[in-house]
Amino acid sequence: MSVNEDPGAGSLSINYMLNYDNSLSKSNTYSRFDAISDSAYKNLYNRKYINRNSNLNGSVGIHYNGLRQLIFKDHNLWNINMG
């Protein structure tokens, strides 16, 4: 008798996910400073920013619906539901 034919056997499922993200952003920031006390003192700033981000995420999930029977056998302990 195979595992699939056994009415007491549970099924096992495994799933996984792998996700990779990569992003690039560029920005320019301009700012100007004028001094109130000294009109000759002025500054202009031009800033350039480049941001690079990379992410790698992974997950694995395992589900076995025969876990309760595997642990408790035929004993029904307080109607514990697992799964």
CNS distance restraints for C-alpha pairs under 8 A (distance, minus, plus):
assign (resid   1 and name CA) (resid   5 and name CA) 6.28 0.50 0.50
assign (resid   1 and name CA) (resid   6 and name CA) 6.98 0.50 0.50
assign (resid   2 and name CA) (resid   6 and name CA) 6.74 0.50 0.50
assign (resid   3 and name CA) (resid   9 and name CA) 6.34 0.50 0.50
assign (resid   4 and name CA) (resid   9 and name CA) 7.08 0.50 0.50
assign (resid   4 and name CA) (resid  11 and name CA) 7.97 0.50 0.50
assign (resid   8 and name CA) (resid  66 and name CA) 7.74 0.50 0.50
assign (resid   8 and name CA) (resid  69 and name CA) 7.85 0.50 0.50
assign (resid   9 and name CA) (resid  66 and name CA) 6.19 0.50 0.50
assign (resid  10 and name CA) (resid  64 and name CA) 6.45 0.50 0.50
assign (resid  10 and name CA) (resid  65 and name CA) 5.18 0.50 0.50
assign (resid  10 and name CA) (resid  66 and name CA) 3.88 0.50 0.50
assign (resid  10 and name CA) (resid  67 and name CA) 7.48 0.50 0.50
assign (resid  11 and name CA) (resid  64 and name CA) 5.73 0.50 0.50
assign (resid  11 and name CA) (resid  65 and name CA) 5.84 0.50 0.50
assign (resid  11 and name CA) (resid  66 and name CA) 6.60 0.50 0.50
assign (resid  12 and name CA) (resid  62 and name CA) 7.39 0.50 0.50
assign (resid  12 and name CA) (resid  63 and name CA) 5.78 0.50 0.50
assign (resid  12 and name CA) (resid  64 and name CA) 4.49 0.50 0.50
assign (resid  12 and name CA) (resid  65 and name CA) 6.88 0.50 0.50
assign (resid  13 and name CA) (resid  62 and name CA) 5.84 0.50 0.50
assign (resid  13 and name CA) (resid  63 and name CA) 5.19 0.50 0.50
assign (resid  13 and name CA) (resid  64 and name CA) 6.47 0.50 0.50
assign (resid  14 and name CA) (resid  60 and name CA) 7.28 0.50 0.50
assign (resid  14 and name CA) (resid  61 and name CA) 5.65 0.50 0.50
assign (resid  14 and name CA) (resid  62 and name CA) 4.51 0.50 0.50
assign (resid  14 and name CA) (resid  63 and name CA) 6.39 0.50 0.50
assign (resid  15 and name CA) (resid  60 and name CA) 5.80 0.50 0.50
assign (resid  15 and name CA) (resid  61 and name CA) 5.18 0.50 0.50
assign (resid  15 and name CA) (resid  62 and name CA) 6.56 0.50 0.50
assign (resid  16 and name CA) (resid  58 and name CA) 7.43 0.50 0.50
assign (resid  16 and name CA) (resid  59 and name CA) 5.60 0.50 0.50
assign (resid  16 and name CA) (resid  60 and name CA) 4.31 0.50 0.50
assign (resid  16 and name CA) (resid  61 and name CA) 6.16 0.50 0.50
assign (resid  17 and name CA) (resid  58 and name CA) 5.57 0.50 0.50
assign (resid  17 and name CA) (resid  59 and name CA) 5.32 0.50 0.50
assign (resid  17 and name CA) (resid  60 and name CA) 6.55 0.50 0.50
assign (resid  18 and name CA) (resid  56 and name CA) 7.43 0.50 0.50
assign (resid  18 and name CA) (resid  57 and name CA) 5.83 0.50 0.50
assign (resid  18 and name CA) (resid  58 and name CA) 4.43 0.50 0.50
assign (resid  18 and name CA) (resid  59 and name CA) 6.68 0.50 0.50
assign (resid  19 and name CA) (resid  55 and name CA) 7.90 0.50 0.50
assign (resid  19 and name CA) (resid  56 and name CA) 5.78 0.50 0.50
assign (resid  19 and name CA) (resid  57 and name CA) 5.14 0.50 0.50
assign (resid  19 and name CA) (resid  58 and name CA) 6.28 0.50 0.50
assign (resid  20 and name CA) (resid  54 and name CA) 7.42 0.50 0.50
assign (resid  20 and name CA) (resid  55 and name CA) 5.62 0.50 0.50
assign (resid  20 and name CA) (resid  56 and name CA) 4.55 0.50 0.50
assign (resid  20 and name CA) (resid  57 and name CA) 6.46 0.50 0.50
assign (resid  21 and name CA) (resid  53 and name CA) 7.90 0.50 0.50
assign (resid  21 and name CA) (resid  54 and name CA) 5.57 0.50 0.50
assign (resid  21 and name CA) (resid  55 and name CA) 5.10 0.50 0.50
assign (resid  21 and name CA) (resid  56 and name CA) 6.60 0.50 0.50
assign (resid  22 and name CA) (resid  52 and name CA) 7.53 0.50 0.50
assign (resid  22 and name CA) (resid  53 and name CA) 5.73 0.50 0.50
assign (resid  22 and name CA) (resid  54 and name CA) 4.40 0.50 0.50
assign (resid  22 and name CA) (resid  55 and name CA) 6.52 0.50 0.50
assign (resid  23 and name CA) (resid  52 and name CA) 5.77 0.50 0.50
assign (resid  23 and name CA) (resid  53 and name CA) 5.22 0.50 0.50
assign (resid  23 and name CA) (resid  54 and name CA) 6.47 0.50 0.50
assign (resid  24 and name CA) (resid  50 and name CA) 7.26 0.50 0.50
assign (resid  24 and name CA) (resid  51 and name CA) 5.71 0.50 0.50
assign (resid  24 and name CA) (resid  52 and name CA) 4.59 0.50 0.50
assign (resid  24 and name CA) (resid  53 and name CA) 6.54 0.50 0.50
assign (resid  25 and name CA) (resid  50 and name CA) 5.80 0.50 0.50
assign (resid  25 and name CA) (resid  51 and name CA) 5.20 0.50 0.50
assign (resid  25 and name CA) (resid  52 and name CA) 6.59 0.50 0.50
assign (resid  26 and name CA) (resid  48 and name CA) 7.40 0.50 0.50
assign (resid  26 and name CA) (resid  49 and name CA) 5.63 0.50 0.50
assign (resid  26 and name CA) (resid  50 and name CA) 4.56 0.50 0.50
assign (resid  26 and name CA) (resid  51 and name CA) 6.43 0.50 0.50
assign (resid  27 and name CA) (resid  48 and name CA) 5.82 0.50 0.50
assign (resid  27 and name CA) (resid  49 and name CA) 5.22 0.50 0.50
assign (resid  27 and name CA) (resid  50 and name CA) 6.65 0.50 0.50
assign (resid  28 and name CA) (resid  46 and name CA) 7.02 0.50 0.50
assign (resid  28 and name CA) (resid  47 and name CA) 5.64 0.50 0.50
assign (resid  28 and name CA) (resid  48 and name CA) 4.50 0.50 0.50
assign (resid  28 and name CA) (resid  49 and name CA) 6.30 0.50 0.50
assign (resid  29 and name CA) (resid  45 and name CA) 7.83 0.50 0.50
assign (resid  29 and name CA) (resid  46 and name CA) 5.82 0.50 0.50
assign (resid  29 and name CA) (resid  47 and name CA) 5.03 0.50 0.50
assign (resid  29 and name CA) (resid  48 and name CA) 6.36 0.50 0.50
assign (resid  30 and name CA) (resid  44 and name CA) 7.37 0.50 0.50
assign (resid  30 and name CA) (resid  45 and name CA) 5.64 0.50 0.50
assign (resid  30 and name CA) (resid  46 and name CA) 4.67 0.50 0.50
assign (resid  30 and name CA) (resid  47 and name CA) 6.36 0.50 0.50
assign (resid  31 and name CA) (resid  44 and name CA) 5.86 0.50 0.50
assign (resid  31 and name CA) (resid  45 and name CA) 5.14 0.50 0.50
assign (resid  31 and name CA) (resid  46 and name CA) 6.69 0.50 0.50
assign (resid  32 and name CA) (resid  42 and name CA) 7.46 0.50 0.50
assign (resid  32 and name CA) (resid  43 and name CA) 5.72 0.50 0.50
assign (resid  32 and name CA) (resid  44 and name CA) 4.42 0.50 0.50
assign (resid  32 and name CA) (resid  45 and name CA) 6.19 0.50 0.50
assign (resid  33 and name CA) (resid  42 and name CA) 5.58 0.50 0.50
assign (resid  33 and name CA) (resid  43 and name CA) 5.04 0.50 0.50
assign (resid  33 and name CA) (resid  44 and name CA) 6.34 0.50 0.50
assign (resid  34 and name CA) (resid  39 and name CA) 6.99 0.50 0.50
assign (resid  34 and name CA) (resid  41 and name CA) 6.37 0.50 0.50
assign (resid  34 and name CA) (resid  42 and name CA) 4.67 0.50 0.50
assign (resid  34 and name CA) (resid  43 and name CA) 6.66 0.50 0.50
assign (resid  35 and name CA) (resid  39 and name CA) 5.86 0.50 0.50
assign (resid  35 and name CA) (resid  40 and name CA) 7.73 0.50 0.50
assign (resid  35 and name CA) (resid  41 and name CA) 5.64 0.50 0.50
assign (resid  35 and name CA) (resid  42 and name CA) 6.34 0.50 0.50
assign (resid  63 and name CA) (resid  83 and name CA) 7.68 0.50 0.50
assign (resid  64 and name CA) (resid  83 and name CA) 7.57 0.50 0.50
assign (resid  65 and name CA) (resid  83 and name CA) 6.05 0.50 0.50
assign (resid  66 and name CA) (resid  70 and name CA) 6.13 0.50 0.50
assign (resid  67 and name CA) (resid  71 and name CA) 6.18 0.50 0.50
assign (resid  67 and name CA) (resid  82 and name CA) 7.48 0.50 0.50
assign (resid  67 and name CA) (resid  83 and name CA) 7.70 0.50 0.50
assign (resid  68 and name CA) (resid  72 and name CA) 5.93 0.50 0.50
assign (resid  68 and name CA) (resid  73 and name CA) 7.47 0.50 0.50
assign (resid  68 and name CA) (resid  81 and name CA) 7.58 0.50 0.50
assign (resid  68 and name CA) (resid  82 and name CA) 6.20 0.50 0.50
assign (resid  69 and name CA) (resid  73 and name CA) 4.61 0.50 0.50
assign (resid  69 and name CA) (resid  74 and name CA) 6.58 0.50 0.50
assign (resid  72 and name CA) (resid  76 and name CA) 7.23 0.50 0.50
assign (resid  72 and name CA) (resid  77 and name CA) 7.64 0.50 0.50
assign (resid  76 and name CA) (resid  80 and name CA) 7.45 0.50 0.50
